[in-house]
Amino acid sequence: MTEILTKSSMPIIKWVAEVLGLLMNGIYFVLSRIGITNVGLAIILFTIILLMAMMPLQIKQQRFSKLTGLMQPEIQRIQNKYKNKKDQVSQQKMMDETNAVYAKYGVSPTGSCVQLLIQMPALFALYQVIYKIPGYITIIGNKIGAIASDSAFVDALSKFVKAENNSTLTRNFSSGAKANVIDTVYGLTTKQWDAFLKEAGNQFPTLEGIHRYVKRATSFAGLNISDSPFDIIKNAWTDRQGLWILLIVAALLFPILAWFTQWLNYKLMPQPAQQNGDAASSTMTQTMNSMNNFMPIMSAFFCLTLPTGVGIYWIMSAVVRSVQQFFINKKLDSESEEDIIRAAQEKNNRKREKQGLPPQKITSAAHVSTRSFEVKDAEKTARNNRAEGLTSSSQESGRTARPGSLAAKANMVKTFDEQHNKKR
């Protein structure tokens, strides 16, 4: 029975990583059956399959974003209406009117949260699978495991790790258990492999064969996917042997492509419409623009310093998302606002049917609901105006009343009381 290798131990993430690991293992197994033992290609296919499976969630999320954009002017009008009213009654009215707008468009205020809650664990689990390849791809784990049980080999590797004084190697080796030994051997960079083979290779006849297999499996575009582009550039510049210039160019392509593909992805994403004269919306738009400019730069930095295998996933996922976004934009642009609202309303009614509730005439109901408070406020204002009109009318009639009449006498008493109160 194969020993369980190092895998993700994060709550929830580890269960998702198990499922994704099965997918990665299956892809690599199929590739190996046709003579292609390459982890880089497996990561590419893995990324394409996974993001294609998540595409319906992406469409739902962006349709929700489009509906949010349609609702925003109405919601902002409600917020502006109650901006200076902090009493409980006004706040309840604002909440009722806002909920009526959401009902009108057939969506929930937490509509996008569910999709994010599904996607986020998957994204975290992806990195765990790519970082811990031997734990999820059994062929590679078993290949390295053939020598990892040799105590003499473990001792030799332990001495090498201590001599290297490298934090990554030390962390991978950890306790020296079989799983840690496999992780350490898989994670050796090109330069570390050369040094280890020179030091201990003659003692272990099978080590050279394992090295050839791991090198073939982890080689992509002439680079070792366990190396970071920064280390590749630094070592190539220091050694200046063979095709070192091509190595530097290939390594530089990773951060450059990471920046470009992320930038392209953000450009294809639909941008929220800014409301005229809305300071909050303007600030939010500026913040989003800053993030969209900053994140591609961060992507380039990460792909420069992290292992190339992570960079392959990062770039490929941005490429796939950009292609998806292009077609999603075409699909959403072909749908009228009425069609999107109608589809959302029908979905809302299906949920109500499952809950045993009758269908809701959302458009008319929402119209009445959002207007009801305005009608009540208008009626109240009219009553106040009429009352003020009556008061001013009575005052005017008092001033113009015929001398000696009841109205004139009443006005004299009122005037006397007002003067008397002022003196007091």
Secondary structure by P-SEA (a helix, b strand, c coil): cccccccccccaaaaaaaaaaaaaaaaaaaaaaaccccaaaaaaaaaaaaaaaaaaaaaaaaaaaaaaaaaaaaaaaaaaaacccccaaaaaaaaaaaaaaaaaaccccccaaaaaaaaaaaaaaaaaaaaccccccaaaaaaaacccccaaaaaaaaaaaaaaccaaaaaaaccccaaaaaaaaaaccaaaaaaaaacccccccaaaaaaaaaaaaaccccccccccaaaaaaaaaaacccaaaaaaaaaaaaaaaaaaaaaaaaaacbbbbbccccaaaaaaaaaaaaaaaaaaaaaaaaaacccaaaaaaaaaaaaaaaaaaaaaaaaaaaccaaaaaaaaaaaaaaaaaaacccccccaaaaaaaaaaaaaaaaaaaaaaaaaaaaaaaaaaaaaacccccaaaaaaaaaaaaaaaaaac
